[in-house]
Amino acid sequence: MKAIVAGAGIAGLVAARQLGLAGWEVEVLEKSPAPRPDGYMMDFFGPGVEASERIGLYPRLAAVAYHVEAVEYVDAGLRPTARLDYDQFARLAGEKVLSLLRPDMERAALAALEDVPSGRVRVRYGVRVCGAWADEHGAGVAVDASAVPPPGADLLIGADGVHSEVRAHVFGREKDYLRPLGMRAAAFIVADPGLNARFANRFLLTDTLDRMAGLYSLRTDEVAAFLVYRDANRAQGDGQPQSTRERLRREFAGLGDAVDRLLELCPEHPYDDVVAQIVMPAWHKGRAILIGDACGAVSLLAGQGGSLAIAGAALLGDLLGPVDSPSGIAPAMAEFERRWRPVVEEAQAAGRRAAASFLPTNRTQRLLRRWIIRGTHLPGIDRLVARQIVGRIAK
Ligand SMILES: Cc1cc2nc3c(=O)[nH]c(=O)nc-3n(C[C@H](O)[C@H](O)[C@H](O)COP(=O)(O)OP(=O)(O)OC[C@H]3O[C@@H](n4cnc5c(N)ncnc54)[C@H](O)[C@@H]3O)c2cc1C
């Protein structure tokens, strides 16, 4: 059995590994020339933990995890206004929580392909899928003129993220499925030993209105940054900044010297995208199926994108792995959607709830957030925070 996977992100790599282990031949096409370095800290908890333990990926993830002591909201001088101890967060989220840099997670999934017998999974970087087709007999893709397209396959897996081209070609226009949550998020890594030394082991978030900067010191001399801001804040018309960096400098001016320094070192075109969910009535069509953010992005507000990407891809591998003739593909895809959709929809609902309070618009909302975080040791409040964080009340 042969599969083409579009996208070598976390979901695509895990799906490829699981199918390869089951005996499929898999070709993964990734438009970036190499694994993407774009990075931010992700809290890895929920279904991905159980799934990664089951498929043997967890030790690789745990090996690159960071030790975070606390999440702190801070003022412009980096003084804490509210603090959540990480052990407490882990308890609320269900004990096992890893703090992982997104590129480290992707690299761990890539390295895990060495578990697959040689030759079964081929990853081709620098090959962009620019067309896709699927019917009940098979599927295939078109790629940029600079590359040779793979021959048609039994199955096409679209794991090419929120702006999936497989989705656009097989299922329909992005605007029919993309649900923006009113914000944008940028993420990048800068090298600065001085800044790195100022907040080791604490994940800092600025306690600001309508925008928020997050900072975390890495093992190297680097600092990972993520910036969330209202989409409506974007400068319009005359004077609109040319580069992403210029826009971020405008949006995040006046948040103190640490954020100023981050923006001084910010690359010209860092990762910067709309914060959005993908909501679709069906995830498979003909012999094509979408996984990860391509069909069910929950947004960073749900904090589970990486976890769901792994768990969903592992489940797809469980269901498709034993399939040894094309006639088994459609039932396996239908079963995948039946079992996985409720999990994704629950996380999406949590993401939408979090969107309402993620960026306070006034001082009262900000004060409320501080009180809630300070009160997380109280029964009741901790369950409220847990529901915000994990989308269900932690037992
Ligand atoms: C700022 C921020 C913070 C986040 N924090 C968290 C968090 O705390 N916890 C968490 O779990 N999740 C978090 N997420 C979400 C998480 O990163 C994603 O949900 C997760 O990585 C989904 O993986 P994916 O493989 O489906 O998609 P992606 O990671 O988007 O991978 C898709 C891949 O496909 C490639 N591609 C795209 N188009 C094509 C094409 N046409 N041809 C070939 N290749 C293509 C892309 O280059 C990419 O490598 C966060 C996201 C952001 C933006």
PDBQT file of the ligand as one rigid body, heavy atoms in Angstrom, charges set to zero:
ROOT
HETATM    1  C1  LIG A 401       2.259  30.885  18.849  1.00  0.00    +0.000 C 
HETATM    2  C2  LIG A 401       1.735  29.477  18.902  1.00  0.00    +0.000 A 
HETATM    3  C3  LIG A 401       1.756  28.773  20.083  1.00  0.00    +0.000 A 
HETATM    4  C4  LIG A 401       1.271  27.460  20.140  1.00  0.00    +0.000 A 
HETATM    5  N1  LIG A 401       1.298  26.836  21.329  1.00  0.00    +0.000 NA
HETATM    6  C5  LIG A 401       0.901  25.562  21.395  1.00  0.00    +0.000 A 
HETATM    7  C6  LIG A 401       0.943  24.894  22.661  1.00  0.00    +0.000 A 
HETATM    8  O1  LIG A 401       1.268  25.451  23.702  1.00  0.00    +0.000 OA
HETATM    9  N2  LIG A 401       0.613  23.580  22.684  1.00  0.00    +0.000 N 
HETATM   10  C7  LIG A 401       0.229  22.930  21.559  1.00  0.00    +0.000 A 
HETATM   11  O2  LIG A 401      -0.031  21.744  21.644  1.00  0.00    +0.000 OA
HETATM   12  N3  LIG A 401       0.117  23.573  20.344  1.00  0.00    +0.000 NA
HETATM   13  C8  LIG A 401       0.450  24.856  20.233  1.00  0.00    +0.000 A 
HETATM   14  N4  LIG A 401       0.364  25.496  19.019  1.00  0.00    +0.000 N 
HETATM   15  C9  LIG A 401      -0.184  24.784  17.810  1.00  0.00    +0.000 C 
HETATM   16  C10 LIG A 401       0.765  23.751  17.119  1.00  0.00    +0.000 C 
HETATM   17  O3  LIG A 401       1.956  24.331  16.686  1.00  0.00    +0.000 OA
HETATM   18  C11 LIG A 401       0.071  23.117  15.888  1.00  0.00    +0.000 C 
HETATM   19  O4  LIG A 401      -1.284  22.946  16.188  1.00  0.00    +0.000 OA
HETATM   20  C12 LIG A 401       0.678  21.753  15.565  1.00  0.00    +0.000 C 
HETATM   21  O5  LIG A 401       2.050  21.894  15.329  1.00  0.00    +0.000 OA
HETATM   22  C13 LIG A 401      -0.051  21.095  14.360  1.00  0.00    +0.000 C 
HETATM   23  O6  LIG A 401       0.788  20.351  13.545  1.00  0.00    +0.000 OA
HETATM   24  P1  LIG A 401       0.477  20.014  11.995  1.00  0.00    +0.000 P 
HETATM   25  O7  LIG A 401       1.545  19.034  11.641  1.00  0.00    +0.000 OA
HETATM   26  O8  LIG A 401      -0.934  19.649  11.793  1.00  0.00    +0.000 OA
HETATM   27  O9  LIG A 401       0.646  21.363  11.165  1.00  0.00    +0.000 OA
HETATM   28  P2  LIG A 401       1.930  22.263  10.940  1.00  0.00    +0.000 P 
HETATM   29  O10 LIG A 401       2.808  22.264  12.125  1.00  0.00    +0.000 OA
HETATM   30  O11 LIG A 401       1.426  23.577  10.462  1.00  0.00    +0.000 OA
HETATM   31  O12 LIG A 401       2.741  21.520   9.758  1.00  0.00    +0.000 OA
HETATM   32  C14 LIG A 401       2.353  21.579   8.401  1.00  0.00    +0.000 C 
HETATM   33  C15 LIG A 401       3.565  21.351   7.522  1.00  0.00    +0.000 C 
HETATM   34  O13 LIG A 401       3.144  21.322   6.162  1.00  0.00    +0.000 OA
HETATM   35  C16 LIG A 401       4.028  22.099   5.388  1.00  0.00    +0.000 C 
HETATM   36  N5  LIG A 401       3.280  22.556   4.221  1.00  0.00    +0.000 N 
HETATM   37  C17 LIG A 401       2.312  23.496   4.166  1.00  0.00    +0.000 A 
HETATM   38  N6  LIG A 401       1.836  23.616   2.932  1.00  0.00    +0.000 NA
HETATM   39  C18 LIG A 401       2.518  22.723   2.176  1.00  0.00    +0.000 A 
HETATM   40  C19 LIG A 401       2.470  22.369   0.808  1.00  0.00    +0.000 A 
HETATM   41  N7  LIG A 401       1.632  22.981  -0.032  1.00  0.00    +0.000 N 
HETATM   42  N8  LIG A 401       3.297  21.401   0.351  1.00  0.00    +0.000 NA
HETATM   43  C20 LIG A 401       4.176  20.777   1.200  1.00  0.00    +0.000 A 
HETATM   44  N9  LIG A 401       4.268  21.090   2.517  1.00  0.00    +0.000 NA
HETATM   45  C21 LIG A 401       3.440  22.029   2.991  1.00  0.00    +0.000 A 
HETATM   46  C22 LIG A 401       4.458  23.208   6.313  1.00  0.00    +0.000 C 
HETATM   47  O14 LIG A 401       5.687  23.807   5.926  1.00  0.00    +0.000 OA
HETATM   48  C23 LIG A 401       4.596  22.451   7.630  1.00  0.00    +0.000 C 
HETATM   49  O15 LIG A 401       5.882  21.894   7.802  1.00  0.00    +0.000 OA
HETATM   50  C24 LIG A 401       0.768  26.813  18.947  1.00  0.00    +0.000 A 
HETATM   51  C25 LIG A 401       0.733  27.535  17.759  1.00  0.00    +0.000 A 
HETATM   52  C26 LIG A 401       1.181  28.857  17.735  1.00  0.00    +0.000 A 
HETATM   53  C27 LIG A 401       1.091  29.633  16.447  1.00  0.00    +0.000 C 
ENDROOT
TORSDOF 0
